[in-house]
Amino acid sequence: MVYLSRMPKSKLRKKVAEQRAHNQEIEVKTSHEPLESPRWLAPTMVVAFLIGLFWIVVFYVSQTVYPIKGIGVWNMVIGFSFIGFGFSLATRWR
C-alpha cells in the first residue's frame, strides 16, 4: 500500500511569505490617506443631489420651459449633471 503525503514546505518559502505579510502590515499602517472625509464633502454632496432634483422638478412642472428658457431638454442634462456630481462625491465619502 502506498501512502501519498505532502512534501514539507521549504524554509525559504516560509520566510518569503512572512516577509510579504509583514511588509503589507507596514504599508497599511503608514498609509498617507486620511481616515475621515473632509468636513465639506457630505454637505456638498447632499446639496448637489438636491439642486439636481430641484432642477429636474422645475423643468417638468414648468412644462419644459424653465429653469433656463430656450435650451429645452438640455435642462435635464444640467439636472442630471448635478446628480452625477453628487454621486462622484459619494464615492469619496468614508
N, C-alpha and C positions, 0 to 999 in steps of 0.2 A: 504494500500500500504506500502511495506517495502522498506526502502532505505538502501542500503549497503554502508557503509562508511569505510574508512581505520581507523585503530587504530593508534593513535599517537605514535611515537617512544619514547622509554624511554629516559630520560636524560642521563642515564649511557651509553647507546649505542652511543649517540651523542658524549659524551666525549671520548670514546674509539676511535671512528673514527677520531676525531680531533687530538688526540694524535698520532695516526698512521701516519696521513698526516704530522704532524709537525716533527715527527722522520724521515720520509722519506726525507723531505726537508733538514734536518740537515745532513743526510748521504750523500746526493748528494753534498752539499756544502763542506763537509770535506773529500771528496774523495781524496785519495793519488795518483791517476793515473795522469800521465802527460796529459795536454790538447793538446799537439802537438807531432808529431812524432820526433824521433831523426833525426838529420840532415843527417846521413849516410844512412838512410833507403831507401829513394827514389832512390838515385843513385845506391845503391847496388841492388835494385830490378830491375831496368832497365838494369844494366849490366848482371845480371843473365839471364834475358829474351834474351838479345842479344847473349850471349855466347851459350845458348841452341839452339837458332835459327841458329847461325853460325855453330855450331857443326853438326846439322842435315843436313844443306845445303851442307857442305863439304862432309859429308857421302854420300849423293846422287850424287853429282857432280863427286866425285871420283869413282863412281860405286862400292860402299860399301867396299872400301879399306882403306881409311883414315877417320878420323884423327889419330886413333891408329890402326896400322896394326895388324892383327892376332886375333882380338877379334870379328870381324864380326858385327853381329846385336847388340851386347852389346853397340856399339857406339850410337845407337838410345836410349838405356836406359840412357846413360850418358847425352845425349842432353835433353831428357825429364826430367831428374832429375834436371838439371839446371833450366828449365822452371817451374817445380813444386816448387823449392826453391823460385823462383821469386813470384809465386802465394802465397806461405805461407807468404812471407814478405808483399805482397799486403794486406793481411787480417789485418795487424797491422798498416797500414797507416791511418793517420787521417787528 
